[in-house]
């Protein structure tokens, strides 16, 4: 069973109201900052996972490829050389 989500000071039990009411804005702001931090950290981890799972470039050997358009041009040029040698 989960506790109800408390978003307004009116939903706080009367015993705690005096203690919480004056700090309510600060508590919500702190909660928002924590949430923003977790979202940022999640995005950073996603970027790291993408970099770790990226394939090495067959032309330059970097992971991920530093300049995909240049490497593609080099691959096409190398293929053209192989065809002309045959």
N, C-alpha and C positions, 0 to 999 in steps of 0.2 A: 504494500500500500504506500502510495507516495503522498507527501504533504502538499497541501494546496499552495499554489504560487501566490505569493504576497506581493502585490505591486502598488498598493495604496496604504497610507498610514491607517486608514479606517479599518482595514482588515487585520491589524495587529491586535492581539489580545489586550484587554484593558490594563492588565498588570504590567505589561511591557511598554505600553503606549508612552508614558512619560519619558522613559529612557530612550526610546527609538525615534520618537517624533522629531526631536531636535537634530538628530543625525541622519534622518531619512534621505535627504538629498545627497549627502556625502556617501552614504552606503550605496545608493543607486549609481552614483558617479564612479565609485570604486569598482562596482560590479561591471559597469560598462567598460572601464579601462581593462579589466581582466579579460573580458570577452574579446575586445579588440586585440589584445596581446595574443590570445590563443588563436584567433583567426590569422594574424600575421605569422605566428610560429607555424601554423598548419601550411600556409602558402610556402614558407621557406622550406619546410620538409618536402612538400610536393616538388618544388624546384630541384632539391637535392636528389630525390628519387628519380626524376627525369634524367638528370645528368648521369647518375650511376647506372641507369638502365639503357642509356643511349648507346648505339653501336659505334664502333670505331669507323672513321672514314677510310675507305679503301685507297684513297689517293694521298691524303696528307697525314693520315694516321692519328689525327686528333679525335678526341671524344668529348663533346660533340664536334662536328666539323666547324672550323673557324670561318671558312668562306665557301659555302656550298656552291654558289654560282661559279666561282673560279675552279673548284674541283670538278664540277660537271663539265666545264669547258675543257679541262685537261683530259678527262676521261674520253670525251668525244675525239679530241686530237689524237690520243693514244690509239683509239679504235680505228681512226682513219689511217694511221701509220701501219697497223697490223693488216688492214685490207690491201693497202698499196704494196706491201711486201709479198703478198701471196701471188 
